Amino acid sequence: MAQRLHLVFGGELVDPQKSAFRDVSAIDIVGIYPDYASAYAAWKGKAQATVDNAHMRYFIAHLHRLRDEEKRDSAEVSALEN
């Protein structure tokens, strides 16, 4: 079974309607979690703690999906080279 990793991060956005950060050097890396439930709990805690700031947003990134895409892309490149 593939290992699933989830990254929780957030920060202040330039515009609440978009997802561009005001200052990428100030992004809050909450942590990496082994399952979605743990990541969701961390995300929810941070999101609720910053609810008074409309520009603050937290996200859950599925790191395992990025890793799987890299594997697929590598396989496609290898197939093209052969």
N, CA, C and O atoms as a Maestro MAE file, in Angstrom:
{
 s_m_m2io_version
 :::
 2.0.0
}

f_m_ct {
 s_m_title
 :::
 protein
 m_atom[328] {
  # First column is atom index #
  i_m_mmod_type
  r_m_x_coord
  r_m_y_coord
  r_m_z_coord
  i_m_residue_number
  s_m_chain_name
  s_m_pdb_residue_name
  s_m_pdb_atom_name
  i_m_atomic_number
  :::
  1 25 0.839 -1.182 0.000 1 A "MET " " N  " 7
  2 3 0.000 0.000 0.000 1 A "MET " " CA " 6
  3 2 0.887 1.251 0.000 1 A "MET " " C  " 6
  4 15 1.856 1.334 0.755 1 A "MET " " O  " 8
  5 25 0.554 2.194 -0.831 2 A "ALA " " N  " 7
  6 3 1.336 3.426 -0.937 2 A "ALA " " CA " 6
  7 2 1.187 4.273 0.320 2 A "ALA " " C  " 6
  8 15 0.115 4.342 0.922 2 A "ALA " " O  " 8
  9 25 2.269 4.904 0.696 3 A "GLN " " N  " 7
  10 3 2.244 5.790 1.852 3 A "GLN " " CA " 6
  11 2 1.630 7.124 1.429 3 A "GLN " " C  " 6
  12 15 2.020 7.715 0.422 3 A "GLN " " O  " 8
  13 25 0.673 7.577 2.215 4 A "ARG " " N  " 7
  14 3 -0.003 8.839 1.908 4 A "ARG " " CA " 6
  15 2 0.482 9.914 2.865 4 A "ARG " " C  " 6
  16 15 0.417 9.743 4.082 4 A "ARG " " O  " 8
  17 25 0.963 11.007 2.323 5 A "LEU " " N  " 7
  18 3 1.464 12.111 3.135 5 A "LEU " " CA " 6
  19 2 0.685 13.377 2.796 5 A "LEU " " C  " 6
  20 15 0.373 13.643 1.636 5 A "LEU " " O  " 8
  21 25 0.381 14.149 3.835 6 A "HIS " " N  " 7
  22 3 -0.396 15.376 3.673 6 A "HIS " " CA " 6
  23 2 0.319 16.527 4.367 6 A "HIS " " C  " 6
  24 15 0.688 16.421 5.536 6 A "HIS " " O  " 8
  25 25 0.512 17.618 3.652 7 A "LEU " " N  " 7
  26 3 1.160 18.815 4.177 7 A "LEU " " CA " 6
  27 2 0.097 19.858 4.494 7 A "LEU " " C  " 6
  28 15 -0.743 20.171 3.649 7 A "LEU " " O  " 8
  29 25 0.132 20.395 5.708 8 A "VAL " " N  " 7
  30 3 -0.770 21.479 6.093 8 A "VAL " " CA " 6
  31 2 0.070 22.752 6.185 8 A "VAL " " C  " 6
  32 15 1.078 22.797 6.889 8 A "VAL " " O  " 8
  33 25 -0.362 23.778 5.465 9 A "PHE " " N  " 7
  34 3 0.365 25.048 5.454 9 A "PHE " " CA " 6
  35 2 -0.620 26.184 5.207 9 A "PHE " " C  " 6
  36 15 -1.748 25.958 4.769 9 A "PHE " " O  " 8
  37 25 -0.186 27.395 5.491 10 A "GLY " " N  " 7
  38 3 -1.062 28.532 5.258 10 A "GLY " " CA " 6
  39 2 -0.345 29.839 5.457 10 A "GLY " " C  " 6
  40 15 0.849 29.887 5.749 10 A "GLY " " O  " 8
  41 25 -1.103 30.896 5.291 11 A "GLY " " N  " 7
  42 3 -0.557 32.227 5.461 11 A "GLY " " CA " 6
  43 2 -1.544 33.271 5.002 11 A "GLY " " C  " 6
  44 15 -2.687 32.973 4.654 11 A "GLY " " O  " 8
  45 25 -1.079 34.495 5.011 12 A "GLU " " N  " 7
  46 3 -1.933 35.610 4.622 12 A "GLU " " CA " 6
  47 2 -1.925 35.760 3.109 12 A "GLU " " C  " 6
  48 15 -0.867 35.759 2.479 12 A "GLU " " O  " 8
  49 25 -3.111 35.891 2.533 13 A "LEU " " N  " 7
  50 3 -3.259 36.014 1.088 13 A "LEU " " CA " 6
  51 2 -3.318 37.478 0.663 13 A "LEU " " C  " 6
  52 15 -3.711 38.343 1.446 13 A "LEU " " O  " 8
  53 25 -2.931 37.745 -0.565 14 A "VAL " " N  " 7
  54 3 -3.032 39.088 -1.134 14 A "VAL " " CA " 6
  55 2 -4.506 39.469 -1.255 14 A "VAL " " C  " 6
  56 15 -4.902 40.587 -0.927 14 A "VAL " " O  " 8
  57 25 -5.306 38.522 -1.730 15 A "ASP " " N  " 7
  58 3 -6.737 38.735 -1.963 15 A "ASP " " CA " 6
  59 2 -7.465 37.483 -1.485 15 A "ASP " " C  " 6
  60 15 -7.106 36.378 -1.892 15 A "ASP " " O  " 8
  61 25 -8.482 37.627 -0.629 16 A "PRO " " N  " 7
  62 3 -9.190 36.444 -0.118 16 A "PRO " " CA " 6
  63 2 -9.869 35.603 -1.207 16 A "PRO " " C  " 6
  64 15 -10.221 34.448 -0.965 16 A "PRO " " O  " 8
  65 25 -10.053 36.171 -2.390 17 A "GLN " " N  " 7
  66 3 -10.690 35.445 -3.489 17 A "GLN " " CA " 6
  67 2 -9.699 34.606 -4.297 17 A "GLN " " C  " 6
  68 15 -10.096 33.839 -5.174 17 A "GLN " " O  " 8
  69 25 -8.407 34.757 -3.994 18 A "LYS " " N  " 7
  70 3 -7.371 34.040 -4.742 18 A "LYS " " CA " 6
  71 2 -6.492 33.261 -3.777 18 A "LYS " " C  " 6
  72 15 -6.733 33.280 -2.570 18 A "LYS " " O  " 8
  73 25 -5.487 32.585 -4.285 19 A "SER " " N  " 7
  74 3 -4.618 31.793 -3.404 19 A "SER " " CA " 6
  75 2 -3.149 32.201 -3.485 19 A "SER " " C  " 6
  76 15 -2.262 31.373 -3.277 19 A "SER " " O  " 8
  77 25 -2.890 33.477 -3.788 20 A "ALA " " N  " 7
  78 3 -1.515 33.992 -3.817 20 A "ALA " " CA " 6
  79 2 -1.170 34.552 -2.437 20 A "ALA " " C  " 6
  80 15 -1.908 35.369 -1.886 20 A "ALA " " O  " 8
  81 25 -0.046 34.105 -1.891 21 A "PHE " " N  " 7
  82 3 0.363 34.557 -0.562 21 A "PHE " " CA " 6
  83 2 0.962 35.958 -0.617 21 A "PHE " " C  " 6
  84 15 1.654 36.322 -1.568 21 A "PHE " " O  " 8
  85 25 0.680 36.733 0.426 22 A "ARG " " N  " 7
  86 3 1.228 38.091 0.544 22 A "ARG " " CA " 6
  87 2 2.750 38.047 0.688 22 A "ARG " " C  " 6
  88 15 3.458 38.842 0.070 22 A "ARG " " O  " 8
  89 25 3.246 37.123 1.500 23 A "ASP " " N  " 7
  90 3 4.691 37.012 1.751 23 A "ASP " " CA " 6
  91 2 5.041 35.525 1.865 23 A "ASP " " C  " 6
  92 15 4.805 34.910 2.904 23 A "ASP " " O  " 8
  93 25 5.598 34.955 0.809 24 A "VAL " " N  " 7
  94 3 5.892 33.518 0.820 24 A "VAL " " CA " 6
  95 2 6.932 33.136 1.868 24 A "VAL " " C  " 6
  96 15 6.987 31.982 2.291 24 A "VAL " " O  " 8
  97 25 7.753 34.089 2.288 25 A "SER " " N  " 7
  98 3 8.736 33.774 3.331 25 A "SER " " CA " 6
  99 2 8.086 33.649 4.708 25 A "SER " " C  " 6
  100 15 8.718 33.190 5.659 25 A "SER " " O  " 8
  101 25 6.820 34.060 4.810 26 A "ALA " " N  " 7
  102 3 6.106 33.983 6.085 26 A "ALA " " CA " 6
  103 2 5.062 32.867 6.103 26 A "ALA " " C  " 6
  104 15 4.203 32.843 6.985 26 A "ALA " " O  " 8
  105 25 5.125 31.943 5.143 27 A "ILE " " N  " 7
  106 3 4.167 30.834 5.117 27 A "ILE " " CA " 6
  107 2 4.360 29.977 6.361 27 A "ILE " " C  " 6
  108 15 5.482 29.631 6.731 27 A "ILE " " O  " 8
  109 25 3.251 29.645 6.991 28 A "ASP " " N  " 7
  110 3 3.246 28.822 8.202 28 A "ASP " " CA " 6
  111 2 3.154 27.351 7.792 28 A "ASP " " C  " 6
  112 15 2.112 26.903 7.313 28 A "ASP " " O  " 8
  113 25 4.234 26.608 7.979 29 A "ILE " " N  " 7
  114 3 4.235 25.167 7.714 29 A "ILE " " CA " 6
  115 2 3.789 24.494 9.008 29 A "ILE " " C  " 6
  116 15 4.548 24.428 9.976 29 A "ILE " " O  " 8
  117 25 2.567 23.999 9.018 30 A "VAL " " N  " 7
  118 3 2.006 23.384 10.225 30 A "VAL " " CA " 6
  119 2 2.617 22.010 10.446 30 A "VAL " " C  " 6
  120 15 3.013 21.677 11.563 30 A "VAL " " O  " 8
  121 25 2.697 21.203 9.379 31 A "GLY " " N  " 7
  122 3 3.304 19.889 9.511 31 A "GLY " " CA " 6
  123 2 2.921 18.948 8.390 31 A "GLY " " C  " 6
  124 15 2.107 19.270 7.525 31 A "GLY " " O  " 8
  125 25 3.535 17.769 8.430 32 A "ILE " " N  " 7
  126 3 3.248 16.694 7.477 32 A "ILE " " CA " 6
  127 2 2.606 15.567 8.270 32 A "ILE " " C  " 6
  128 15 3.089 15.187 9.337 32 A "ILE " " O  " 8
  129 25 1.508 15.036 7.735 33 A "TYR " " N  " 7
  130 3 0.707 14.049 8.455 33 A "TYR " " CA " 6
  131 2 0.539 12.777 7.621 33 A "TYR " " C  " 6
  132 15 0.494 12.836 6.393 33 A "TYR " " O  " 8
  133 25 0.446 11.626 8.297 34 A "PRO " " N  " 7
  134 3 0.393 10.347 7.588 34 A "PRO " " CA " 6
  135 2 -0.986 9.981 7.043 34 A "PRO " " C  " 6
  136 15 -1.119 9.030 6.272 34 A "PRO " " O  " 8
  137 25 -2.004 10.728 7.440 35 A "ASP " " N  " 7
  138 3 -3.348 10.431 6.948 35 A "ASP " " CA " 6
  139 2 -4.158 11.720 6.875 35 A "ASP " " C  " 6
  140 15 -3.828 12.721 7.511 35 A "ASP " " O  " 8
  141 25 -5.218 11.668 6.089 36 A "TYR " " N  " 7
  142 3 -6.026 12.864 5.866 36 A "TYR " " CA " 6
  143 2 -6.714 13.323 7.142 36 A "TYR " " C  " 6
  144 15 -6.829 14.526 7.377 36 A "TYR " " O  " 8
  145 25 -7.168 12.402 7.960 37 A "ALA " " N  " 7
  146 3 -7.874 12.773 9.194 37 A "ALA " " CA " 6
  147 2 -6.988 13.613 10.111 37 A "ALA " " C  " 6
  148 15 -7.451 14.604 10.676 37 A "ALA " " O  " 8
  149 25 -5.739 13.236 10.263 38 A "SER " " N  " 7
  150 3 -4.800 14.005 11.091 38 A "SER " " CA " 6
  151 2 -4.529 15.369 10.473 38 A "SER " " C  " 6
  152 15 -4.484 16.380 11.174 38 A "SER " " O  " 8
  153 25 -4.351 15.390 9.163 39 A "ALA " " N  " 7
  154 3 -4.107 16.656 8.467 39 A "ALA " " CA " 6
  155 2 -5.318 17.570 8.591 39 A "ALA " " C  " 6
  156 15 -5.178 18.774 8.805 39 A "ALA " " O  " 8
  157 25 -6.496 16.998 8.456 40 A "TYR " " N  " 7
  158 3 -7.726 17.787 8.562 40 A "TYR " " CA " 6
  159 2 -7.873 18.389 9.955 40 A "TYR " " C  " 6
  160 15 -8.268 19.547 10.091 40 A "TYR " " O  " 8
  161 25 -7.560 17.619 10.982 41 A "ALA " " N  " 7
  162 3 -7.643 18.124 12.358 41 A "ALA " " CA " 6
  163 2 -6.680 19.295 12.558 41 A "ALA " " C  " 6
  164 15 -7.041 20.289 13.187 41 A "ALA " " O  " 8
  165 25 -5.467 19.187 12.033 42 A "ALA " " N  " 7
  166 3 -4.484 20.272 12.139 42 A "ALA " " CA " 6
  167 2 -4.948 21.491 11.348 42 A "ALA " " C  " 6
  168 15 -4.855 22.622 11.825 42 A "ALA " " O  " 8
  169 25 -5.447 21.255 10.140 43 A "TRP " " N  " 7
  170 3 -5.956 22.341 9.299 43 A "TRP " " CA " 6
  171 2 -7.105 23.060 9.996 43 A "TRP " " C  " 6
  172 15 -7.139 24.290 10.043 43 A "TRP " " O  " 8
  173 25 -8.034 22.297 10.529 44 A "LYS " " N  " 7
  174 3 -9.213 22.878 11.181 44 A "LYS " " CA " 6
  175 2 -8.816 23.740 12.374 44 A "LYS " " C  " 6
  176 15 -9.364 24.825 12.568 44 A "LYS " " O  " 8
  177 25 -7.870 23.264 13.166 45 A "GLY " " N  " 7
  178 3 -7.406 24.035 14.319 45 A "GLY " " CA " 6
  179 2 -6.808 25.367 13.909 45 A "GLY " " C  " 6
  180 15 -7.111 26.398 14.509 45 A "GLY " " O  " 8
  181 25 -5.959 25.353 12.886 46 A "LYS " " N  " 7
  182 3 -5.337 26.593 12.410 46 A "LYS " " CA " 6
  183 2 -6.370 27.510 11.756 46 A "LYS " " C  " 6
  184 15 -6.351 28.722 11.972 46 A "LYS " " O  " 8
  185 25 -7.264 26.940 10.964 47 A "ALA " " N  " 7
  186 3 -8.282 27.741 10.285 47 A "ALA " " CA " 6
  187 2 -9.202 28.419 11.302 47 A "ALA " " C  " 6
  188 15 -9.539 29.593 11.150 47 A "ALA " " O  " 8
  189 25 -9.602 27.687 12.327 48 A "GLN " " N  " 7
  190 3 -10.479 28.271 13.343 48 A "GLN " " CA " 6
  191 2 -9.754 29.312 14.185 48 A "GLN " " C  " 6
  192 15 -10.367 30.283 14.629 48 A "GLN " " O  " 8
  193 25 -8.465 29.124 14.407 49 A "ALA " " N  " 7
  194 3 -7.692 30.081 15.211 49 A "ALA " " CA " 6
  195 2 -7.490 31.410 14.481 49 A "ALA " " C  " 6
  196 15 -7.223 32.431 15.115 49 A "ALA " " O  " 8
  197 25 -7.617 31.401 13.154 50 A "THR " " N  " 7
  198 3 -7.382 32.617 12.370 50 A "THR " " CA " 6
  199 2 -8.651 33.112 11.680 50 A "THR " " C  " 6
  200 15 -8.576 33.880 10.721 50 A "THR " " O  " 8
  201 25 -9.801 32.681 12.158 51 A "VAL " " N  " 7
  202 3 -11.073 32.996 11.508 51 A "VAL " " CA " 6
  203 2 -11.352 34.503 11.455 51 A "VAL " " C  " 6
  204 15 -12.085 34.950 10.572 51 A "VAL " " O  " 8
  205 25 -10.801 35.282 12.355 52 A "ASP " " N  " 7
  206 3 -11.048 36.726 12.374 52 A "ASP " " CA " 6
  207 2 -10.277 37.485 11.293 52 A "ASP " " C  " 6
  208 15 -10.562 38.657 11.048 52 A "ASP " " O  " 8
  209 25 -9.321 36.849 10.653 53 A "ASN " " N  " 7
  210 3 -8.551 37.482 9.580 53 A "ASN " " CA " 6
  211 2 -8.987 36.871 8.248 53 A "ASN " " C  " 6
  212 15 -8.624 35.740 7.925 53 A "ASN " " O  " 8
  213 25 -9.759 37.625 7.490 54 A "ALA " " N  " 7
  214 3 -10.304 37.118 6.223 54 A "ALA " " CA " 6
  215 2 -9.224 36.782 5.199 54 A "ALA " " C  " 6
  216 15 -9.485 36.036 4.255 54 A "ALA " " O  " 8
  217 25 -8.025 37.314 5.366 55 A "HIS " " N  " 7
  218 3 -6.944 37.061 4.413 55 A "HIS " " CA " 6
  219 2 -6.118 35.817 4.750 55 A "HIS " " C  " 6
  220 15 -5.289 35.392 3.945 55 A "HIS " " O  " 8
  221 25 -6.334 35.237 5.917 56 A "MET " " N  " 7
  222 3 -5.582 34.037 6.311 56 A "MET " " CA " 6
  223 2 -6.265 32.793 5.763 56 A "MET " " C  " 6
  224 15 -7.481 32.642 5.878 56 A "MET " " O  " 8
  225 25 -5.483 31.911 5.172 57 A "ARG " " N  " 7
  226 3 -6.007 30.644 4.656 57 A "ARG " " CA " 6
  227 2 -5.008 29.540 4.937 57 A "ARG " " C  " 6
  228 15 -3.794 29.739 4.884 57 A "ARG " " O  " 8
  229 25 -5.546 28.381 5.233 58 A "TYR " " N  " 7
  230 3 -4.731 27.180 5.408 58 A "TYR " " CA " 6
  231 2 -5.186 26.151 4.393 58 A "TYR " " C  " 6
  232 15 -6.359 26.094 4.024 58 A "TYR " " O  " 8
  233 25 -4.239 25.338 3.950 59 A "PHE " " N  " 7
  234 3 -4.479 24.362 2.892 59 A "PHE " " CA " 6
  235 2 -3.931 22.997 3.292 59 A "PHE " " C  " 6
  236 15 -3.032 22.886 4.125 59 A "PHE " " O  " 8
  237 25 -4.497 21.964 2.677 60 A "ILE " " N  " 7
  238 3 -3.965 20.605 2.801 60 A "ILE " " CA " 6
  239 2 -3.478 20.200 1.415 60 A "ILE " " C  " 6
  240 15 -4.254 20.160 0.460 60 A "ILE " " O  " 8
  241 25 -2.194 19.902 1.316 61 A "ALA " " N  " 7
  242 3 -1.614 19.437 0.051 61 A "ALA " " CA " 6
  243 2 -1.377 17.936 0.157 61 A "ALA " " C  " 6
  244 15 -0.820 17.454 1.143 61 A "ALA " " O  " 8
  245 25 -1.798 17.214 -0.855 62 A "HIS " " N  " 7
  246 3 -1.622 15.764 -0.894 62 A "HIS " " CA " 6
  247 2 -0.252 15.463 -1.501 62 A "HIS " " C  " 6
  248 15 -0.119 15.342 -2.719 62 A "HIS " " O  " 8
  249 25 0.759 15.342 -0.648 63 A "LEU " " N  " 7
  250 3 2.127 15.126 -1.129 63 A "LEU " " CA " 6
  251 2 2.268 13.811 -1.881 63 A "LEU " " C  " 6
  252 15 3.059 13.716 -2.820 63 A "LEU " " O  " 8
  253 25 1.513 12.800 -1.482 64 A "HIS " " N  " 7
  254 3 1.605 11.505 -2.156 64 A "HIS " " CA " 6
  255 2 1.159 11.616 -3.615 64 A "HIS " " C  " 6
  256 15 1.659 10.881 -4.467 64 A "HIS " " O  " 8
  257 25 0.242 12.511 -3.910 65 A "ARG " " N  " 7
  258 3 -0.189 12.691 -5.301 65 A "ARG " " CA " 6
  259 2 0.932 13.299 -6.135 65 A "ARG " " C  " 6
  260 15 1.126 12.920 -7.290 65 A "ARG " " O  " 8
  261 25 1.668 14.240 -5.553 66 A "LEU " " N  " 7
  262 3 2.802 14.832 -6.269 66 A "LEU " " CA " 6
  263 2 3.870 13.787 -6.541 66 A "LEU " " C  " 6
  264 15 4.446 13.734 -7.628 66 A "LEU " " O  " 8
  265 25 4.124 12.961 -5.545 67 A "ARG " " N  " 7
  266 3 5.130 11.902 -5.694 67 A "ARG " " CA " 6
  267 2 4.696 10.922 -6.779 67 A "ARG " " C  " 6
  268 15 5.513 10.494 -7.594 67 A "ARG " " O  " 8
  269 25 3.407 10.566 -6.792 68 A "ASP " " N  " 7
  270 3 2.891 9.644 -7.800 68 A "ASP " " CA " 6
  271 2 2.988 10.247 -9.200 68 A "ASP " " C  " 6
  272 15 3.271 9.533 -10.163 68 A "ASP " " O  " 8
  273 25 2.754 11.559 -9.320 69 A "GLU " " N  " 7
  274 3 2.878 12.224 -10.618 69 A "GLU " " CA " 6
  275 2 4.318 12.179 -11.109 69 A "GLU " " C  " 6
  276 15 4.569 11.979 -12.298 69 A "GLU " " O  " 8
  277 25 5.270 12.367 -10.186 70 A "GLU " " N  " 7
  278 3 6.683 12.311 -10.568 70 A "GLU " " CA " 6
  279 2 7.046 10.924 -11.085 70 A "GLU " " C  " 6
  280 15 7.779 10.795 -12.066 70 A "GLU " " O  " 8
  281 25 6.537 9.890 -10.428 71 A "LYS " " N  " 7
  282 3 6.812 8.521 -10.875 71 A "LYS " " CA " 6
  283 2 6.228 8.293 -12.262 71 A "LYS " " C  " 6
  284 15 6.877 7.714 -13.133 71 A "LYS " " O  " 8
  285 25 4.986 8.760 -12.459 72 A "ARG " " N  " 7
  286 3 4.332 8.574 -13.746 72 A "ARG " " CA " 6
  287 2 5.092 9.327 -14.838 72 A "ARG " " C  " 6
  288 15 5.327 8.788 -15.919 72 A "ARG " " O  " 8
  289 25 5.477 10.573 -14.552 73 A "ASP " " N  " 7
  290 3 6.227 11.362 -15.535 73 A "ASP " " CA " 6
  291 2 7.562 10.710 -15.867 73 A "ASP " " C  " 6
  292 15 7.973 10.698 -17.027 73 A "ASP " " O  " 8
  293 25 8.242 10.167 -14.862 74 A "SER " " N  " 7
  294 3 9.522 9.488 -15.086 74 A "SER " " CA " 6
  295 2 9.329 8.263 -15.968 74 A "SER " " C  " 6
  296 15 10.143 7.996 -16.852 74 A "SER " " O  " 8
  297 25 8.256 7.519 -15.732 75 A "ALA " " N  " 7
  298 3 7.977 6.330 -16.528 75 A "ALA " " CA " 6
  299 2 7.680 6.718 -17.974 75 A "ALA " " C  " 6
  300 15 8.106 6.034 -18.904 75 A "ALA " " O  " 8
  301 25 6.947 7.821 -18.161 76 A "GLU " " N  " 7
  302 3 6.631 8.272 -19.511 76 A "GLU " " CA " 6
  303 2 7.896 8.702 -20.250 76 A "GLU " " C  " 6
  304 15 8.049 8.405 -21.435 76 A "GLU " " O  " 8
  305 25 8.792 9.391 -19.571 77 A "VAL " " N  " 7
  306 3 10.055 9.814 -20.186 77 A "VAL " " CA " 6
  307 2 10.886 8.593 -20.549 77 A "VAL " " C  " 6
  308 15 11.464 8.539 -21.635 77 A "VAL " " O  " 8
  309 25 10.953 7.611 -19.653 78 A "SER " " N  " 7
  310 3 11.714 6.388 -19.927 78 A "SER " " CA " 6
  311 2 11.146 5.658 -21.134 78 A "SER " " C  " 6
  312 15 11.898 5.145 -21.963 78 A "SER " " O  " 8
  313 25 9.829 5.609 -21.235 79 A "ALA " " N  " 7
  314 3 9.195 4.931 -22.362 79 A "ALA " " CA " 6
  315 2 9.509 5.654 -23.671 79 A "ALA " " C  " 6
  316 15 9.707 5.015 -24.705 79 A "ALA " " O  " 8
  317 25 9.552 6.966 -23.626 80 A "LEU " " N  " 7
  318 3 9.857 7.739 -24.831 80 A "LEU " " CA " 6
  319 2 11.303 7.566 -25.265 80 A "LEU " " C  " 6
  320 15 11.609 7.605 -26.456 80 A "LEU " " O  " 8
  321 25 12.191 7.375 -24.298 81 A "GLU " " N  " 7
  322 3 13.614 7.218 -24.606 81 A "GLU " " CA " 6
  323 2 13.915 5.857 -25.217 81 A "GLU " " C  " 6
  324 15 14.915 5.705 -25.918 81 A "GLU " " O  " 8
  325 25 13.073 4.876 -24.966 82 A "ASN " " N  " 7
  326 3 13.316 3.510 -25.478 82 A "ASN " " CA " 6
  327 2 12.723 3.289 -26.828 82 A "ASN " " C  " 6
  328 15 12.843 2.198 -27.385 82 A "ASN " " O  " 8
  :::
 }
 m_bond[327] {
  # First column is bond index #
  i_m_from
  i_m_to
  i_m_order
  :::
  1 1 2 1
  2 2 3 1
  3 3 4 2
  4 3 5 1
  5 5 6 1
  6 6 7 1
  7 7 8 2
  8 7 9 1
  9 9 10 1
  10 10 11 1
  11 11 12 2
  12 11 13 1
  13 13 14 1
  14 14 15 1
  15 15 16 2
  16 15 17 1
  17 17 18 1
  18 18 19 1
  19 19 20 2
  20 19 21 1
  21 21 22 1
  22 22 23 1
  23 23 24 2
  24 23 25 1
  25 25 26 1
  26 26 27 1
  27 27 28 2
  28 27 29 1
  29 29 30 1
  30 30 31 1
  31 31 32 2
  32 31 33 1
  33 33 34 1
  34 34 35 1
  35 35 36 2
  36 35 37 1
  37 37 38 1
  38 38 39 1
  39 39 40 2
  40 39 41 1
  41 41 42 1
  42 42 43 1
  43 43 44 2
  44 43 45 1
  45 45 46 1
  46 46 47 1
  47 47 48 2
  48 47 49 1
  49 49 50 1
  50 50 51 1
  51 51 52 2
  52 51 53 1
  53 53 54 1
  54 54 55 1
  55 55 56 2
  56 55 57 1
  57 57 58 1
  58 58 59 1
  59 59 60 2
  60 59 61 1
  61 61 62 1
  62 62 63 1
  63 63 64 2
  64 63 65 1
  65 65 66 1
  66 66 67 1
  67 67 68 2
  68 67 69 1
  69 69 70 1
  70 70 71 1
  71 71 72 2
  72 71 73 1
  73 73 74 1
  74 74 75 1
  75 75 76 2
  76 75 77 1
  77 77 78 1
  78 78 79 1
  79 79 80 2
  80 79 81 1
  81 81 82 1
  82 82 83 1
  83 83 84 2
  84 83 85 1
  85 85 86 1
  86 86 87 1
  87 87 88 2
  88 87 89 1
  89 89 90 1
  90 90 91 1
  91 91 92 2
  92 91 93 1
  93 93 94 1
  94 94 95 1
  95 95 96 2
  96 95 97 1
  97 97 98 1
  98 98 99 1
  99 99 100 2
  100 99 101 1
  101 101 102 1
  102 102 103 1
  103 103 104 2
  104 103 105 1
  105 105 106 1
  106 106 107 1
  107 107 108 2
  108 107 109 1
  109 109 110 1
  110 110 111 1
  111 111 112 2
  112 111 113 1
  113 113 114 1
  114 114 115 1
  115 115 116 2
  116 115 117 1
  117 117 118 1
  118 118 119 1
  119 119 120 2
  120 119 121 1
  121 121 122 1
  122 122 123 1
  123 123 124 2
  124 123 125 1
  125 125 126 1
  126 126 127 1
  127 127 128 2
  128 127 129 1
  129 129 130 1
  130 130 131 1
  131 131 132 2
  132 131 133 1
  133 133 134 1
  134 134 135 1
  135 135 136 2
  136 135 137 1
  137 137 138 1
  138 138 139 1
  139 139 140 2
  140 139 141 1
  141 141 142 1
  142 142 143 1
  143 143 144 2
  144 143 145 1
  145 145 146 1
  146 146 147 1
  147 147 148 2
  148 147 149 1
  149 149 150 1
  150 150 151 1
  151 151 152 2
  152 151 153 1
  153 153 154 1
  154 154 155 1
  155 155 156 2
  156 155 157 1
  157 157 158 1
  158 158 159 1
  159 159 160 2
  160 159 161 1
  161 161 162 1
  162 162 163 1
  163 163 164 2
  164 163 165 1
  165 165 166 1
  166 166 167 1
  167 167 168 2
  168 167 169 1
  169 169 170 1
  170 170 171 1
  171 171 172 2
  172 171 173 1
  173 173 174 1
  174 174 175 1
  175 175 176 2
  176 175 177 1
  177 177 178 1
  178 178 179 1
  179 179 180 2
  180 179 181 1
  181 181 182 1
  182 182 183 1
  183 183 184 2
  184 183 185 1
  185 185 186 1
  186 186 187 1
  187 187 188 2
  188 187 189 1
  189 189 190 1
  190 190 191 1
  191 191 192 2
  192 191 193 1
  193 193 194 1
  194 194 195 1
  195 195 196 2
  196 195 197 1
  197 197 198 1
  198 198 199 1
  199 199 200 2
  200 199 201 1
  201 201 202 1
  202 202 203 1
  203 203 204 2
  204 203 205 1
  205 205 206 1
  206 206 207 1
  207 207 208 2
  208 207 209 1
  209 209 210 1
  210 210 211 1
  211 211 212 2
  212 211 213 1
  213 213 214 1
  214 214 215 1
  215 215 216 2
  216 215 217 1
  217 217 218 1
  218 218 219 1
  219 219 220 2
  220 219 221 1
  221 221 222 1
  222 222 223 1
  223 223 224 2
  224 223 225 1
  225 225 226 1
  226 226 227 1
  227 227 228 2
  228 227 229 1
  229 229 230 1
  230 230 231 1
  231 231 232 2
  232 231 233 1
  233 233 234 1
  234 234 235 1
  235 235 236 2
  236 235 237 1
  237 237 238 1
  238 238 239 1
  239 239 240 2
  240 239 241 1
  241 241 242 1
  242 242 243 1
  243 243 244 2
  244 243 245 1
  245 245 246 1
  246 246 247 1
  247 247 248 2
  248 247 249 1
  249 249 250 1
  250 250 251 1
  251 251 252 2
  252 251 253 1
  253 253 254 1
  254 254 255 1
  255 255 256 2
  256 255 257 1
  257 257 258 1
  258 258 259 1
  259 259 260 2
  260 259 261 1
  261 261 262 1
  262 262 263 1
  263 263 264 2
  264 263 265 1
  265 265 266 1
  266 266 267 1
  267 267 268 2
  268 267 269 1
  269 269 270 1
  270 270 271 1
  271 271 272 2
  272 271 273 1
  273 273 274 1
  274 274 275 1
  275 275 276 2
  276 275 277 1
  277 277 278 1
  278 278 279 1
  279 279 280 2
  280 279 281 1
  281 281 282 1
  282 282 283 1
  283 283 284 2
  284 283 285 1
  285 285 286 1
  286 286 287 1
  287 287 288 2
  288 287 289 1
  289 289 290 1
  290 290 291 1
  291 291 292 2
  292 291 293 1
  293 293 294 1
  294 294 295 1
  295 295 296 2
  296 295 297 1
  297 297 298 1
  298 298 299 1
  299 299 300 2
  300 299 301 1
  301 301 302 1
  302 302 303 1
  303 303 304 2
  304 303 305 1
  305 305 306 1
  306 306 307 1
  307 307 308 2
  308 307 309 1
  309 309 310 1
  310 310 311 1
  311 311 312 2
  312 311 313 1
  313 313 314 1
  314 314 315 1
  315 315 316 2
  316 315 317 1
  317 317 318 1
  318 318 319 1
  319 319 320 2
  320 319 321 1
  321 321 322 1
  322 322 323 1
  323 323 324 2
  324 323 325 1
  325 325 326 1
  326 326 327 1
  327 327 328 2
  :::
 }
}
